[in-house]
Amino acid sequence: MSVETARKISYEEFLDFEGEDESLWYEWVDGELLMTPAPDNPHQLVAARLGRELARLGDDAGHGLTLAHVTFRVSPTRARIPNLVFIERGKLPLPRKSRELTVVPDLVVEILSPSTLLRCSRRPDY
């Protein structure tokens, strides 16, 4: 579902965009905002458990950093917000005040569940 905009927006405008409803997430595709309802509770539970396990195996062992729901620019015209990313230690530290991921993650996790399957299956980035 797209948010109605009078014109296409730049990536910088996307980063500055703040939606009125915190239960909605926005991604940037070909200059347009794509609005996505937040995943349902079972989806969030899987994401939390997987995030904890990645953090235990990677972060706690000093191999890198696991982040959730960080903006990741996948091409010059697309920015996505995957459920989880892992960044190996050699790419750290990340800029403290950045609103976006400025390095290519070593692992990107997008969890498919009944609440997100249709949306994700229609997007070529997934």
C-alpha positions in Angstrom: 0.0 0.0 0.0 1.4 3.4 -0.9 1.1 6.6 1.0 -0.5 9.3 -1.2 2.2 11.9 -2.0 2.0 14.8 -4.4 5.5 14.0 -5.7 8.3 11.5 -5.4 10.5 12.1 -2.4 14.3 11.9 -2.1 16.1 9.4 0.2 17.0 12.2 2.6 13.3 13.2 2.8 12.4 9.6 3.5 14.9 9.5 6.4 13.3 12.7 7.7 9.8 11.4 7.3 7.9 10.7 10.5 4.5 9.0 10.2 1.7 9.9 12.4 0.9 6.3 13.4 3.7 4.4 15.1 2.0 1.1 14.4 2.9 1.6 10.7 6.3 1.2 9.1 7.5 2.9 6.0 9.9 1.8 3.3 11.1 3.8 0.3 10.8 2.3 -3.2 11.3 4.3 -6.4 10.8 7.6 -4.6 7.5 6.5 -3.0 6.7 5.7 0.6 5.3 2.2 1.1 3.3 1.9 4.2 3.2 -1.5 6.0 1.3 -2.4 9.1 3.5 -3.7 11.9 3.7 -7.5 11.9 1.4 -9.5 14.2 2.4 -10.9 17.6 3.6 -14.4 16.5 5.9 -12.7 13.8 7.3 -10.4 16.5 7.9 -13.3 18.8 9.9 -15.2 16.2 11.9 -12.0 15.5 12.6 -11.5 19.1 13.8 -15.1 19.7 15.9 -15.1 16.6 17.4 -11.8 17.5 18.3 -13.0 21.0 20.0 -16.1 19.5 21.9 -14.1 16.9 23.0 -11.7 19.6 24.1 -14.6 21.9 26.1 -16.3 19.1 27.5 -13.2 17.5 27.4 -10.1 19.7 28.2 -11.8 23.0 31.1 -13.8 21.5 32.6 -10.6 20.0 32.0 -11.6 16.4 29.8 -8.6 15.5 26.5 -6.8 16.1 22.9 -7.7 15.6 20.4 -4.9 15.0 16.6 -5.0 14.5 14.5 -2.8 12.2 17.3 -0.6 10.9 16.9 1.3 7.6 19.1 -0.3 4.9 19.5 1.2 1.4 19.5 -1.8 -1.0 19.8 0.2 -4.2 19.9 3.9 -5.3 16.1 3.9 -5.3 15.1 1.5 -2.5 15.4 1.4 1.2 14.1 -1.5 3.3 13.7 -2.2 7.0 14.5 -5.9 7.5 13.6 -7.7 10.7 17.2 -8.3 11.7 20.7 -7.7 10.4 24.1 -8.9 11.5 27.3 -6.9 10.9 30.7 -8.6 11.5 33.1 -7.0 13.8 35.5 -5.7 11.1 32.8 -3.2 10.0 32.3 -1.7 13.4 31.9 0.8 15.0 28.8 2.2 13.3 28.2 6.0 13.4 26.4 6.8 16.6 23.9 9.3 15.2 23.1 7.8 11.8 19.5 7.0 11.0 20.5 4.5 8.4 22.8 1.5 8.1 25.9 2.8 6.3 27.6 -0.6 5.8 26.5 -3.7 4.0 25.3 -6.2 6.5 26.7 -9.7 6.5 23.3 -11.3 7.2 19.9 -9.8 6.5 16.8 -11.6 8.0 13.3 -11.0 6.8 10.8 -13.3 8.5 8.0 -14.5 6.4 4.8 -15.2 8.3 1.1 -15.2 7.3 0.9 -11.5 8.2 3.8 -10.5 5.9 4.0 -13.2 3.2 1.9 -11.5 0.6 3.7 -8.1 1.0 7.2 -9.7 0.9 6.5 -12.1 -2.0 5.5 -9.2 -4.3 8.8 -7.3 -3.7 11.8 -8.1 -5.8 14.2 -7.2 -3.0 13.1 -10.1 -0.9 
